[in-house]
C-alpha cells in the first residue's frame, strides 16, 4: 500500500536529485525517496487480470474440500453428528458434559482393571455363560450306568462279536465296582487308575482285576481276535470276580 | 523330575503300567493261559536294547526315571527333545549320557547371543585352486546334536534350525544336504525368567516332540547323589558309559514302533484332546495337527517301551503334557492369573472321556 501510494520508483534515467548527488562507491545504501511534492499515482490492476489471477489454482491459499457427490449413509451420519456436537462442545455446558464423560470413562476403566485383578467374572452378573467355542463332537457318548449289560452282552454273543462282549463284561465289572463303592467312576480315569483305587479299597480283588484289565486291554485296545474258547475262559473269569465282589462288604472308594 | 509335570492329574496319577498287570501269570486268577493275551509282535529285542541304555545311564544319573523313559520314547519316536530346568539339575549331563549310549556321531553346540546361523549349519568357502565354492558342514551335521542353552541365541540363529529339525535337510546356496539317520536334537534351556535369554519362536517349539521339565531330585535321591560324590568325588566317570545301541539297531527298533497297533477309539481320543486345546477359553493358541501326530508317535513308542504292541489311553494321558505344554499359548488373562500350560493340559485331559 505504501509503495502504491508513493508511486512507482523511476525505472531508469537520471532524476534531478540523482544528478545533484555525487557518485558513491557504496551501492548498498538505499536510494532516497522522491521528494514529497511529487504527485502520488495510484495504480489499479485491470479487472480482467485480477479475475485471471483469482482463478489460478496456485493462488488459492484456502483449500475448500469438496464434498463427494455420493456420500455414504455412514459418512452423512458422522457429518451430521459432528455438526450437532460442535456447537454444543464449544459452549460452557458442553465443555462440562465432556469433562463428566471423560472422568466417567476413566472411572469405568479403573473399576474394570480392579475387577480383572480380583478375577471377578462380571459377565456372569448378566446371566451370560463363560466364553468357549462349541466342540464339533460329543465328549461322553456312553453311560455305563444306563446300559442293560445282560441284554447287550447276549446280543454281542449272538452276533459273534466276542471282542465287544468281553468289553461289555469289563464295563459291567466297573459298574459293579462303582456301585459297591470300591472305585470312584470318572469318565477321564484310566483302567490303571481304577486298579490303584481297588488296591486301596479292596486288596483281595486286586490281582483278579489286574488280570481282567490286562485281558480287556489286549482284546479291546490291542484288537486281539478272541477264539470261542478264549472268550469263554475270559468271560468266566469276569463272572467269577463279579460273584466275589457281590459277596464282599461295600468298600469306601478313595481316589488313587 | 517333577512328578506332576508328567502326570495329567495329581488327584489320579497315572504312572507307568503296573508291572504285575503286564507280566502277572494269568493262572493266579483264572484259567486263561497267559500267552493267550500277549504281544503278537516280538518286543524282546526292543526291551533288551532299551534296558541296556537305561543301565548305562543309571550308572551316573540318580533317579530321573520318568525323564529317562521319556527320552527313550522320543528316541524311538524319532523326535527332538527340549529339556527345561533351572541350572544344576543334570539336564546337559543326561543328554550327554544318552548320546554316549548311542554308537553314532555326536556334536555339542553351546548357544550364545553372538552365534550366527552359519556357525550352526555350515558355510561355503571359496577354493582358489579349483575356482569354486566348497560347503563346510557345521556342527549340526551329526546324529545326536546337543544344543546347550538353546534360548541364549536370538531368534535369527534359532530359526536356522527350522528346516533341519523338520525336514532333516540343510539348504545352502541352492544345494540341499541331507542329514544322516538318526538325527536327534536334544536341547536344554533355562526357564525364560532367567537373565539373558530369548523366548523360542513358536514355530521352533512345535518342532520338538517333547518339552520335559527337569525338576529337583527327591530328598532320598539327593542324599544318594551326595554319597556318590563323597565316596568317589564325582561318582562314575562319564567314560565308563558305553555305546550299546547302533544306528542300525535304532532304525530296526523304530520300524517296530511304527507297526504298533492303535485302535480307532484311541486315535479319536488323541484327536479330541488336541482338538480341545483349540477351543479352550484359557488358550490363545491351540495345538496343531503336528501335535496330534507327535502324541500318536510318542504313545506308540511308549507302549513298546512298556512291553505292549498296542497303545492305550494311559499312554496318551502320560504324554499329553510333554507333547502339548510347549505348543499352546495361554491367554494374557490366564497368564496374569498365574495359570500354567500344564494346568490347562490337565484340565483338558480330565474333560475328555477315556475310550473303553
Interface residues (C-beta under 8 A of the other chain):
Chain A: X116 X117 X119 X130 X131 X132 X133 X134 X135 X136 X137 X139 X140 X141 X167 X170 X171 X186 X187 X188 X189 X190 X191 X192 X193 X195 X196 X207 X208 X210 X211 X212 X213 X214 X215 X216 X217 X218 X219 X220 X221 X222 X223 X224 X230 X233 X234 X236 X237 X240 X241 X255 X256
Chain B: X8 X9 X11 X12 X13 X14 X15 X17 X18 X20 X21 X22 X24 X26 X28 X29 X30 X31 X32 X36 X37 X38 X39 X40 X261 X263 X266 X272 X275 X276 X278 X279 X280 X281 X308 X309 X310 X311 X312 X313 X314 X317 X333 X336 X337 X349 X350 X351 X352 X353 X354 X356
